[in-house]
Amino acid sequence: MPRPLDPRFKQALAERIRFYNDLGIYDFYRRPFATAVTEVAVEQPMSPSKTMPIAANAVVPTFPENDAFDPTQALRLIREDLGDCTRCVLHKQGRKQIVFGVGNPRADLMFIGEAPGADEDQQGEPFVGRAGQLLNNMIKAMGLHREDVYIANIIKCRPPGNRTPERDECETCSPFLMRQIAVIQPKVIVALGAVAAKTLLAINAPMSELRGRWYDFRGAKLAVTYHPAFLLRDPRQKKETWKDLQMVMAELGLKPPAKNPE
């Protein structure tokens, strides 16, 4: 006989089911019963970084594969859930606004960077500064437009002085990113830079080891390449980055646009 669920988990599960019902999702599946209990992250609006023991036979929601599911509305609900976030110290360290994400809510390709910079913090949109212009050029070279893809960051607030995000900041913010990924359901994710790659993959390895291969990640295939800001500092690595993007293009069946004859 299955053991009774913890009351706190039952409450969190009920809230999560209501969240999916609000999106028009009513169909769920049950995993085969097992006696083991697994530690997984429970995405609760007030404390997204908490973990709770969840029985292996817990009900797990899945998104419907039809037009009834509206990813735009789902992303809007996640943004509302995030609110004027005060979950980590960054809200007290000079951030002007939260930088949620931008792009096609049904994108096959998703780019994930590290954190907003000064321009992003000012405009409220990821990758709009010099690094963003370079990313736009990278996307264009793949035969796509910025509006075709979805762009986000590991954390949604600018760290002071553009410092590297702290581990606890990434852990606090990443559940919202995971929910964005679950809504968008991209076929391919490109992690831009070491912070994004190491946070998503939980692998502490140099870029030379992380690049050039595929990783399975939450139903998508994930590739790692250099961050555009790094390429601005070291343009020699643009050729290596193009190799990474060509690998992505082959996976998605993309071809670069034809060059105009001179």
Order of alpha helices (4+ residues) and beta strands (2+ residues): alpha-beta-beta-beta-beta-alpha-beta-beta-alpha-alpha-beta-alpha-beta-alpha-alpha-beta-beta-alpha-alpha
